[in-house]
């Protein structure tokens, strides 16, 4: 399975728009992670990390 998001850079991409792209992509990946946890009953990855 792959997840991709194309960003058009024709005409340039200023810093504010680039930050918006990153924020949007971050929110979509978080929603996808939540979907997988709910649908596949996956454990929380943060809870499984060994304590150092």
mmCIF file as gemmi writes it, N, C-alpha and C atoms, coordinates in Angstrom:
data_model
loop_
_atom_site.group_PDB
_atom_site.id
_atom_site.type_symbol
_atom_site.label_atom_id
_atom_site.label_alt_id
_atom_site.label_comp_id
_atom_site.label_asym_id
_atom_site.label_entity_id
_atom_site.label_seq_id
_atom_site.pdbx_PDB_ins_code
_atom_site.Cartn_x
_atom_site.Cartn_y
_atom_site.Cartn_z
_atom_site.occupancy
_atom_site.B_iso_or_equiv
_atom_site.pdbx_formal_charge
_atom_site.auth_seq_id
_atom_site.auth_asym_id
_atom_site.pdbx_PDB_model_num
ATOM 1 N N . UNK Axp A 1 ? 0.84 -1.162 0 1 0 ? 1 A 1
ATOM 2 C CA . UNK Axp A 1 ? 0 0 0 1 0 ? 1 A 1
ATOM 3 C C . UNK Axp A 1 ? 0.892 1.233 0 1 0 ? 1 A 1
ATOM 4 N N . UNK Axp A 2 ? 0.487 2.222 -0.724 1 0 ? 2 A 1
ATOM 5 C CA . UNK Axp A 2 ? 1.226 3.476 -0.752 1 0 ? 2 A 1
ATOM 6 C C . UNK Axp A 2 ? 0.284 4.647 -0.562 1 0 ? 2 A 1
ATOM 7 N N . UNK Axp A 3 ? 0.806 5.685 0.002 1 0 ? 3 A 1
ATOM 8 C CA . UNK Axp A 3 ? 0.049 6.923 0.198 1 0 ? 3 A 1
ATOM 9 C C . UNK Axp A 3 ? 0.869 8.039 -0.426 1 0 ? 3 A 1
ATOM 10 N N . UNK Axp A 4 ? 0.243 8.821 -1.284 1 0 ? 4 A 1
ATOM 11 C CA . UNK Axp A 4 ? 0.965 9.891 -1.976 1 0 ? 4 A 1
ATOM 12 C C . UNK Axp A 4 ? 0.115 11.146 -2.036 1 0 ? 4 A 1
ATOM 13 N N . UNK Axp A 5 ? 0.788 12.271 -2.136 1 0 ? 5 A 1
ATOM 14 C CA . UNK Axp A 5 ? 0.121 13.562 -2.267 1 0 ? 5 A 1
ATOM 15 C C . UNK Axp A 5 ? 0.986 14.424 -3.175 1 0 ? 5 A 1
ATOM 16 N N . UNK Axp A 6 ? 0.465 14.762 -4.329 1 0 ? 6 A 1
ATOM 17 C CA . UNK Axp A 6 ? 1.2 15.588 -5.279 1 0 ? 6 A 1
ATOM 18 C C . UNK Axp A 6 ? 0.959 17.061 -4.996 1 0 ? 6 A 1
ATOM 19 N N . UNK Axp A 7 ? 2.018 17.839 -5.101 1 0 ? 7 A 1
ATOM 20 C CA . UNK Axp A 7 ? 1.934 19.278 -4.869 1 0 ? 7 A 1
ATOM 21 C C . UNK Axp A 7 ? 2.383 19.985 -6.141 1 0 ? 7 A 1
ATOM 22 N N . UNK Axp A 8 ? 1.523 20.834 -6.669 1 0 ? 8 A 1
ATOM 23 C CA . UNK Axp A 8 ? 1.878 21.604 -7.86 1 0 ? 8 A 1
ATOM 24 C C . UNK Axp A 8 ? 2.798 22.754 -7.455 1 0 ? 8 A 1
ATOM 25 N N . UNK Axp A 9 ? 3.929 22.832 -8.12 1 0 ? 9 A 1
ATOM 26 C CA . UNK Axp A 9 ? 4.884 23.91 -7.815 1 0 ? 9 A 1
ATOM 27 C C . UNK Axp A 9 ? 5.089 24.822 -9.016 1 0 ? 9 A 1
ATOM 28 N N . UNK Axp A 10 ? 4.234 24.706 -9.998 1 0 ? 10 A 1
ATOM 29 C CA . UNK Axp A 10 ? 4.316 25.578 -11.166 1 0 ? 10 A 1
ATOM 30 C C . UNK Axp A 10 ? 4.071 27.006 -10.717 1 0 ? 10 A 1
ATOM 31 N N . UNK Axp A 11 ? 4.975 27.893 -11.038 1 0 ? 11 A 1
ATOM 32 C CA . UNK Axp A 11 ? 4.845 29.274 -10.615 1 0 ? 11 A 1
ATOM 33 C C . UNK Axp A 11 ? 5.433 29.529 -9.24 1 0 ? 11 A 1
ATOM 34 N N . UNK Axp A 12 ? 5.955 28.487 -8.599 1 0 ? 12 A 1
ATOM 35 C CA . UNK Axp A 12 ? 6.589 28.652 -7.297 1 0 ? 12 A 1
ATOM 36 C C . UNK Axp A 12 ? 5.673 28.276 -6.15 1 0 ? 12 A 1
ATOM 37 N N . UNK Axp A 13 ? 6.266 28.071 -5.023 1 0 ? 13 A 1
ATOM 38 C CA . UNK Axp A 13 ? 5.548 27.718 -3.806 1 0 ? 13 A 1
ATOM 39 C C . UNK Axp A 13 ? 6.193 28.52 -2.686 1 0 ? 13 A 1
ATOM 40 N N . UNK Axp A 14 ? 5.474 29.524 -2.184 1 0 ? 14 A 1
ATOM 41 C CA . UNK Axp A 14 ? 6.081 30.363 -1.148 1 0 ? 14 A 1
ATOM 42 C C . UNK Axp A 14 ? 6.072 29.646 0.202 1 0 ? 14 A 1
ATOM 43 N N . UNK Axp A 15 ? 6.741 30.231 1.162 1 0 ? 15 A 1
ATOM 44 C CA . UNK Axp A 15 ? 6.909 29.603 2.477 1 0 ? 15 A 1
ATOM 45 C C . UNK Axp A 15 ? 5.571 29.343 3.161 1 0 ? 15 A 1
ATOM 46 N N . UNK Axp A 16 ? 4.646 30.285 3.069 1 0 ? 16 A 1
ATOM 47 C CA . UNK Axp A 16 ? 3.345 30.114 3.723 1 0 ? 16 A 1
ATOM 48 C C . UNK Axp A 16 ? 2.564 28.963 3.097 1 0 ? 16 A 1
ATOM 49 N N . UNK Axp A 17 ? 2.585 28.883 1.773 1 0 ? 17 A 1
ATOM 50 C CA . UNK Axp A 17 ? 1.883 27.792 1.102 1 0 ? 17 A 1
ATOM 51 C C . UNK Axp A 17 ? 2.545 26.446 1.379 1 0 ? 17 A 1
ATOM 52 N N . UNK Axp A 18 ? 3.863 26.432 1.443 1 0 ? 18 A 1
ATOM 53 C CA . UNK Axp A 18 ? 4.571 25.2 1.757 1 0 ? 18 A 1
ATOM 54 C C . UNK Axp A 18 ? 4.225 24.733 3.166 1 0 ? 18 A 1
ATOM 55 N N . UNK Axp A 19 ? 4.166 25.642 4.113 1 0 ? 19 A 1
ATOM 56 C CA . UNK Axp A 19 ? 3.783 25.305 5.483 1 0 ? 19 A 1
ATOM 57 C C . UNK Axp A 19 ? 2.357 24.753 5.521 1 0 ? 19 A 1
ATOM 58 N N . UNK Axp A 20 ? 1.467 25.321 4.718 1 0 ? 20 A 1
ATOM 59 C CA . UNK Axp A 20 ? 0.095 24.841 4.639 1 0 ? 20 A 1
ATOM 60 C C . UNK Axp A 20 ? 0.052 23.425 4.076 1 0 ? 20 A 1
ATOM 61 N N . UNK Axp A 21 ? 0.859 23.148 3.059 1 0 ? 21 A 1
ATOM 62 C CA . UNK Axp A 21 ? 0.931 21.8 2.479 1 0 ? 21 A 1
ATOM 63 C C . UNK Axp A 21 ? 1.388 20.801 3.543 1 0 ? 21 A 1
ATOM 64 N N . UNK Axp A 22 ? 2.42 21.156 4.294 1 0 ? 22 A 1
ATOM 65 C CA . UNK Axp A 22 ? 2.917 20.257 5.336 1 0 ? 22 A 1
ATOM 66 C C . UNK Axp A 22 ? 1.874 20.035 6.425 1 0 ? 22 A 1
ATOM 67 N N . UNK Axp A 23 ? 1.175 21.07 6.823 1 0 ? 23 A 1
ATOM 68 C CA . UNK Axp A 23 ? 0.14 20.939 7.85 1 0 ? 23 A 1
ATOM 69 C C . UNK Axp A 23 ? -0.998 20.045 7.358 1 0 ? 23 A 1
ATOM 70 N N . UNK Axp A 24 ? -1.405 20.233 6.108 1 0 ? 24 A 1
ATOM 71 C CA . UNK Axp A 24 ? -2.482 19.42 5.553 1 0 ? 24 A 1
ATOM 72 C C . UNK Axp A 24 ? -2.051 17.963 5.482 1 0 ? 24 A 1
ATOM 73 N N . UNK Axp A 25 ? -0.837 17.706 4.993 1 0 ? 25 A 1
ATOM 74 C CA . UNK Axp A 25 ? -0.331 16.346 4.864 1 0 ? 25 A 1
ATOM 75 C C . UNK Axp A 25 ? -0.236 15.69 6.233 1 0 ? 25 A 1
ATOM 76 N N . UNK Axp A 26 ? 0.206 16.424 7.237 1 0 ? 26 A 1
ATOM 77 C CA . UNK Axp A 26 ? 0.309 15.904 8.595 1 0 ? 26 A 1
ATOM 78 C C . UNK Axp A 26 ? -1.072 15.512 9.123 1 0 ? 26 A 1
ATOM 79 N N . UNK Axp A 27 ? -2.075 16.339 8.885 1 0 ? 27 A 1
ATOM 80 C CA . UNK Axp A 27 ? -3.422 16.021 9.368 1 0 ? 27 A 1
ATOM 81 C C . UNK Axp A 27 ? -3.994 14.809 8.643 1 0 ? 27 A 1
ATOM 82 N N . UNK Axp A 28 ? -3.699 14.662 7.356 1 0 ? 28 A 1
ATOM 83 C CA . UNK Axp A 28 ? -4.2 13.506 6.606 1 0 ? 28 A 1
ATOM 84 C C . UNK Axp A 28 ? -3.538 12.214 7.076 1 0 ? 28 A 1
ATOM 85 N N . UNK Axp A 29 ? -2.243 12.264 7.359 1 0 ? 29 A 1
ATOM 86 C CA . UNK Axp A 29 ? -1.561 11.075 7.86 1 0 ? 29 A 1
ATOM 87 C C . UNK Axp A 29 ? -2.076 10.69 9.246 1 0 ? 29 A 1
ATOM 88 N N . UNK Axp A 30 ? -2.39 11.684 10.07 1 0 ? 30 A 1
ATOM 89 C CA . UNK Axp A 30 ? -2.951 11.4 11.394 1 0 ? 30 A 1
ATOM 90 C C . UNK Axp A 30 ? -4.326 10.747 11.26 1 0 ? 30 A 1
ATOM 91 N N . UNK Axp A 31 ? -5.149 11.243 10.345 1 0 ? 31 A 1
ATOM 92 C CA . UNK Axp A 31 ? -6.461 10.63 10.122 1 0 ? 31 A 1
ATOM 93 C C . UNK Axp A 31 ? -6.316 9.208 9.6 1 0 ? 31 A 1
ATOM 94 N N . UNK Axp A 32 ? -5.353 8.981 8.721 1 0 ? 32 A 1
ATOM 95 C CA . UNK Axp A 32 ? -5.123 7.649 8.19 1 0 ? 32 A 1
ATOM 96 C C . UNK Axp A 32 ? -4.675 6.695 9.295 1 0 ? 32 A 1
ATOM 97 N N . UNK Axp A 33 ? -3.801 7.165 10.164 1 0 ? 33 A 1
ATOM 98 C CA . UNK Axp A 33 ? -3.348 6.345 11.298 1 0 ? 33 A 1
ATOM 99 C C . UNK Axp A 33 ? -4.522 5.988 12.2 1 0 ? 33 A 1
ATOM 100 N N . UNK Axp A 34 ? -5.388 6.953 12.474 1 0 ? 34 A 1
ATOM 101 C CA . UNK Axp A 34 ? -6.575 6.683 13.298 1 0 ? 34 A 1
ATOM 102 C C . UNK Axp A 34 ? -7.472 5.652 12.633 1 0 ? 34 A 1
ATOM 103 N N . UNK Axp A 35 ? -7.652 5.78 11.319 1 0 ? 35 A 1
ATOM 104 C CA . UNK Axp A 35 ? -8.481 4.828 10.581 1 0 ? 35 A 1
ATOM 105 C C . UNK Axp A 35 ? -7.92 3.416 10.716 1 0 ? 35 A 1
ATOM 106 N N . UNK Axp A 36 ? -6.599 3.273 10.509 1 0 ? 36 A 1
ATOM 107 C CA . UNK Axp A 36 ? -5.995 1.948 10.614 1 0 ? 36 A 1
ATOM 108 C C . UNK Axp A 36 ? -6.13 1.377 12.021 1 0 ? 36 A 1
ATOM 109 N N . UNK Axp A 37 ? -5.926 2.209 13.033 1 0 ? 37 A 1
ATOM 110 C CA . UNK Axp A 37 ? -6.063 1.734 14.411 1 0 ? 37 A 1
ATOM 111 C C . UNK Axp A 37 ? -7.472 1.227 14.67 1 0 ? 37 A 1
ATOM 112 N N . UNK Axp A 38 ? -8.462 1.972 14.208 1 0 ? 38 A 1
ATOM 113 C CA . UNK Axp A 38 ? -9.856 1.593 14.444 1 0 ? 38 A 1
ATOM 114 C C . UNK Axp A 38 ? -10.261 0.374 13.628 1 0 ? 38 A 1
ATOM 115 N N . UNK Axp A 39 ? -9.901 0.343 12.364 1 0 ? 39 A 1
ATOM 116 C CA . UNK Axp A 39 ? -10.351 -0.726 11.478 1 0 ? 39 A 1
ATOM 117 C C . UNK Axp A 39 ? -9.548 -2.015 11.641 1 0 ? 39 A 1
ATOM 118 N N . UNK Axp A 40 ? -8.282 -1.905 11.979 1 0 ? 40 A 1
ATOM 119 C CA . UNK Axp A 40 ? -7.434 -3.085 12.081 1 0 ? 40 A 1
ATOM 120 C C . UNK Axp A 40 ? -7.136 -3.466 13.525 1 0 ? 40 A 1
ATOM 121 N N . UNK Axp A 41 ? -7.666 -2.699 14.465 1 0 ? 41 A 1
ATOM 122 C CA . UNK Axp A 41 ? -7.437 -2.929 15.893 1 0 ? 41 A 1
ATOM 123 C C . UNK Axp A 41 ? -5.954 -2.991 16.228 1 0 ? 41 A 1
ATOM 124 N N . UNK Axp A 42 ? -5.202 -2.04 15.688 1 0 ? 42 A 1
ATOM 125 C CA . UNK Axp A 42 ? -3.764 -1.984 15.933 1 0 ? 42 A 1
ATOM 126 C C . UNK Axp A 42 ? -3.49 -1.359 17.297 1 0 ? 42 A 1
ATOM 127 N N . UNK Axp A 43 ? -2.456 -1.827 17.984 1 0 ? 43 A 1
ATOM 128 C CA . UNK Axp A 43 ? -2.093 -1.208 19.265 1 0 ? 43 A 1
ATOM 129 C C . UNK Axp A 43 ? -1.496 0.179 19.038 1 0 ? 43 A 1
ATOM 130 N N . UNK Axp A 44 ? -1.539 0.985 20.047 1 0 ? 44 A 1
ATOM 131 C CA . UNK Axp A 44 ? -0.953 2.313 19.994 1 0 ? 44 A 1
ATOM 132 C C . UNK Axp A 44 ? 0.564 2.18 19.957 1 0 ? 44 A 1
ATOM 133 N N . UNK Axp A 45 ? 1.209 2.695 18.926 1 0 ? 45 A 1
ATOM 134 C CA . UNK Axp A 45 ? 2.659 2.552 18.772 1 0 ? 45 A 1
ATOM 135 C C . UNK Axp A 45 ? 3.425 3.204 19.909 1 0 ? 45 A 1
ATOM 136 N N . UNK Axp A 46 ? 2.894 4.3 20.446 1 0 ? 46 A 1
ATOM 137 C CA . UNK Axp A 46 ? 3.576 4.995 21.53 1 0 ? 46 A 1
ATOM 138 C C . UNK Axp A 46 ? 3.619 4.143 22.795 1 0 ? 46 A 1
ATOM 139 N N . UNK Axp A 47 ? 2.599 3.355 23.029 1 0 ? 47 A 1
ATOM 140 C CA . UNK Axp A 47 ? 2.538 2.515 24.229 1 0 ? 47 A 1
ATOM 141 C C . UNK Axp A 47 ? 3.518 1.346 24.147 1 0 ? 47 A 1
ATOM 142 N N . UNK Axp A 48 ? 3.889 0.939 22.947 1 0 ? 48 A 1
ATOM 143 C CA . UNK Axp A 48 ? 4.754 -0.234 22.769 1 0 ? 48 A 1
ATOM 144 C C . UNK Axp A 48 ? 6.237 0.096 22.837 1 0 ? 48 A 1
ATOM 145 N N . UNK Axp A 49 ? 6.6 1.361 22.852 1 0 ? 49 A 1
ATOM 146 C CA . UNK Axp A 49 ? 8.02 1.722 22.861 1 0 ? 49 A 1
ATOM 147 C C . UNK Axp A 49 ? 8.626 1.365 24.227 1 0 ? 49 A 1
ATOM 148 N N . UNK Axp A 50 ? 9.805 0.738 24.206 1 0 ? 50 A 1
ATOM 149 C CA . UNK Axp A 50 ? 10.446 0.415 25.489 1 0 ? 50 A 1
ATOM 150 C C . UNK Axp A 50 ? 10.906 1.684 26.2 1 0 ? 50 A 1
ATOM 151 N N . UNK Axp A 51 ? 10.82 1.641 27.504 1 0 ? 51 A 1
ATOM 152 C CA . UNK Axp A 51 ? 11.26 2.802 28.311 1 0 ? 51 A 1
ATOM 153 C C . UNK Axp A 51 ? 12.758 2.721 28.498 1 0 ? 51 A 1
ATOM 154 N N . UNK Axp A 52 ? 13.424 3.879 28.376 1 0 ? 52 A 1
ATOM 155 C CA . UNK Axp A 52 ? 14.878 3.882 28.54 1 0 ? 52 A 1
ATOM 156 C C . UNK Axp A 52 ? 15.282 4.538 29.817 1 0 ? 52 A 1
